[in-house]
Amino acid sequence: MISYLGRRAAYMAATLVAISLVVFVIINLPPGDFVTALTAKYNVMGQGLTEADIAGLRVRYGLDGNVFEQYWHWVTQIVQGDLGTSFEYERPVADVIGPRLGATIGVSFVTLLVTWGLAFPIGVYSAVRQRSIGDYAVTTVGFLGLATPNFLIALVFIYFSVTWFGSVPSGLCSPEWCDSAWNLGKLLDLLGHLWIPMIVIGTGGVAGLVRIIRNNLLDELHRPYVTAARARGVPEKQLLRRYPLRVALNPFVSTIGWVLPMLLVGDIVVGQILGLPTLGPILLGALRSQDMYLAGSIIMILSAVTVIGTLISDLLLGWLDPRIRMGIHQN
């Protein structure tokens, strides 16, 4: 196991280096840079900049060197724990993303719990009651949930909210509660706003996990060992808990790799539509303005969390599934 962890740590480091290169290249693919966008903005406002002004801005934002120098400067800053300074906000990146981390993790964590809490029993029921009316209903709703984009569901919620209540759902709190200290009133107000992004973001996740659990459990229920256990007279509920259901837990564990970054960034488009104070809208704005330190730092954080989540997922799968654990020990 120790040698396995050592190899995975080396793979993680190499993966993050490769990701940093890809991220930096993609962010710099559009023509121009932040200074180019800033110059165009000043021109639209009728405040033309001279060549000296533009050169000074490039020196100020560290864009006067070539691409390799900019990449090296950015990577060395990250290694030292400095995420750099946001061009657009003119503040350290850590100060820009810090206040939104709590809201992002809170929304995504609650959504994750609800998603898992709904998907697991529904998926098990659909598999055990195969070809029943409930199974057909779950399958139909699951296909609709997978086929419908989350942002479209968000727009539907906004439409009905405006039609029925005359207001647009936005943010996670009412204006009168946003700056107040935490108390029972603010908590109730938060819960009143939280259910909309929870349903919108969680719909696709519930539908996808239900399909995975149903298919995996159906596959296990037709295995020879299940047939043999039934022939020995093992009660159906005990048989389901001891063997096939343990295998059905694998999808939950294997999703940790992509669930952890979702806890940090959430759904970018839904966050933009619903006005959520999460990292998604900030990342979208940073990509638009080519704020490479802000966008690159967020993407690198998400990449690191994804790699770590994948490692945790592999270890938990090895603990949960003896077949995987034996493969790890053999290596």
N, C-alpha and C positions, 0 to 999 in steps of 0.2 A: 504493500500500500504506500509506503514512504517513497519508493522509486516511482510509483505511478504519479503521486503528487508532484514529485520533482519534475517529471517529464511534462506534466500538465502546466506547471508554472512556467517552464521554458516556452511551451507552445503559446501560453497566454501573453508572455512578453513579446514574442515575435509577432503574434496577431495584432497586438496594440500598436506596434511600430508600423506594420503594414496598413492598419486602419488610419493612423495619423497621416501617412502619406496620401492615401486615397481621399481623406477628408479635406486636406489642404489643397489638393489638386482640384477637387470638385468645387470648393468654395471660390477658387480663383479662376475657374473656367469661364464665367461670363466676362465679356469685354470690359476693361476698365477695372476700377477698384472703388473703395469708399471715397477717396478724394475725387474721383471722376463723378460719382453720384452727387457728392456735395457741391462740386463746381456747377453741375447742371441745375441743381436746386437754386444756387445763388443767381444763375443766369435767368431762371424763370422769375425770380423776385426782382430782377433788374439791377442786381448788384454784381456786375462782372468782376472776376478775379484776374489779376495780372499773373504773368508767368512766375514772378517772384513769390506772389502769394501762394500759388499752387505748389511751388517747390518747398516753401516753408511748411505747408500743410503736410506734405509727404514726409518731411523730416520729423515733424511733430508726431505723426501717427506711425512712424517706423516703416514707411512704405518706400523709402528712398533707395533701398538695396534691391538686389535681384531676388528672384523667387527662392533660391536656395538659402540665401541669407535670412530671408523672412521666415522660412520654415524652421531653420536651425534656431533662430531667436525664439520662436513660438514654442518649440519642443523643449528647449532648455528651461524656459520659464515654467512650463507645466511640471517638469521633473523636479524643479525646486519648490513646487507647491504654489507658484504664482500663475494664476490663470490669465494674467494680462489685464489690460484696460479696454473697456468697451469704447469704440469710436463714437457711436451714436449717443450713448448716455454720459460719456466722459467721466466714467466712474470705474473702479475695479470690477471685473466680471463677477467676483465672489459677492460683492455688495448688490449687484443687479439681480442675480439669481437667488440669493439667500432668502429674501423675504417671501418668495413664492414657493420655496421648497415645502413648507409646512402644508399649504393649501393643496399643492399637487399630490403629495403623499397621502394626505387625508382623504381626498376625493377618490383617488385610485385604490387606496387600501379598502375603503368601505365598498367600492364597486367590486373589488376582487372577492371579498368575503361573500357578498350577495351572489356573485356569479358562481362561485364554487358551491355555495349553499343550495342554489337552485339546480345547477347542472347535474350534480351527482345523483340525487334521488330521482330526478326526472329521467336521466339516462338509464339508471338501473331499472326503473319501472318500465321504460320503453323496451328494454331488452328482455326482461322477464315476461312481459305481456306482449310478446311479439305478435303482430297482425291483429291486435285487438283495436277497438275503436279509439282507446286512449293512445295507443302506439301510432295510429294513423294521424291523430290530431297533433301529437307531439312532433311527428316527422314533418307534417305540413307547416306548422309554426316555425320549426327549426329551419326549413328551407327558406321561408320568408325572412327570418332573422338574418340568415347568411347572405341573402340576395339584396337586402335593403341596406344602403350605406348609412352609417351613423349620422352623418351630417343631414341626410334627408329626414331621418326621424327627429332630429333637433329642430329642423324647420317646421315639421308638422306640429311639434309641441308649441313652438312660438305662434303658429297660426291659431291654434285652438285657444292658447292663452290670451291672445289679443281679442279673439272673437267672443270668448265667454267671460273673461275677466277684465278686458280692456287694458292689459299691461303686458309688457314684454319681459319674460324671465331672463334676468341677467345677473351674473356674479353669484356669490355664495352668501350674500347678506343684503339686507335692506340698507339704504343710505343712512338711516338714523342709527343703525347698529354697528356699522363698519368700524368706526373709530372708538367705540365704547369698550370698557373692560368686560371680560368674560363673566357672565352671570346666566341665570336660568332663561331669561328673556332672549339673550343673544344665542344661546344654545338652541332654543326652540325655533328661532328665526333661521339659524343655519340648517336645521333639519328640514324646515319648510322649503329651503332652496336646494338642498342636497339631492332630493329624490329625482329631480329632473336629469341632471348629468349622470346620476347613478344608473337610471334606466336607459338613457341614450347610449352611454358608453358600454354598458354591460350587455346589451341585447345581442350583439354579434358574438361576444365571448360565451354567453350561455348557450346559444345555438350551436356554436362550433364544438364546445366541450360535450354537449349532449350527444352529438353525432359520434364523436370519438369514443365516448364511454359505451354507448349503445353497440357500436360495431365491435369494439374490443371484447365486450362482455358476451355478445352473441357468438363470437369466434371461440371463446373459452368454453361456453356452455355446450358446444358440440365436440369438445375434445374427448378422446377415449377415457382419460382418467375421470372425467365427470360422469360418463356413462357407467364406468366400473363402480364408482362411489354410490351411484344410485342403485346399482344392482346389489350392493352390499347392505342396502337399507339405510344409508345415511339420510337423515331428514333434509328436506330441500333447503330450508333456511340455514341450517348449519353448513350444508355443502356450499351454499352461495357465499357465506361469510368467510369460510376457511380458505377457499381456493380461487374461484373465478373473480371474486370481488377484489382480492388483493392485486390481481393483475390489472383490474380496471382502475386501480389507483395510480398506475404508472403515468397516464396522461396528465394528472394533476402535478405530479413531481416533475415531469419532463417540461412543463410550461414555465418553470421558474426562470429559465434563461431569458424569456421574453417578457415575463410578468414584472421582473424587477425594473427594467428600464421604463415599462409602462407606468410604474409607480412614480417615476420621476417626471416624465414628460406628459403622460396622459394622451388624450386624443387631440392632436393639434387643431384640426379643422373644427371639431366640436367645441373646443375651448375658445376658438375665435368667434364662433357663432353665438355661443351662450355668454361670452364675456367673462370667462372663468379666469381667476388670478393664478394661472398655472404657468409652467415653463413653455408649454406649446406655443402660445401666441408670441412670446419673446423670441423663441427660436425662429419662427416664421418671419418676424420682422427683421431679425438679424440677417437671415438669408437674403431677404429683399434688398437690404441696404449694404450688403457685402461687409457687414461688421464681422470680420473673420475671427477675431479673438473671441467674441461672444458666441458666435455660431459654432466655431471650432471647439471651444471649451465644452459647450453643452453636448455636442455630438460625441466628443471624446469621453465625457463622463458617462454618457449612455452606453458607449461601447465597452468601457471598463466594467460597468455594472452588468452588462450582458455577458461578458466573458466570465465574470465571477459567478453570476447566476447559473451559467452552464456548468461550471465546475461543481457548484453545490447540487445542482440537479443530477449530475452523474454520480456523485457520492451517495445521495439519497436513493437513487435508483438501485445502486449496488447494495445498499442496506435492505431495501424493500424486496428486490427480486433476486433470489439465489442464483439464477442463471447468469445475471450480469455480475454478481459478486464473484462467482467462480471465474469468470473471464478476467476480472481485474486481478485476482490473485495469481492467475496463470501468467499474466504479463509482468 
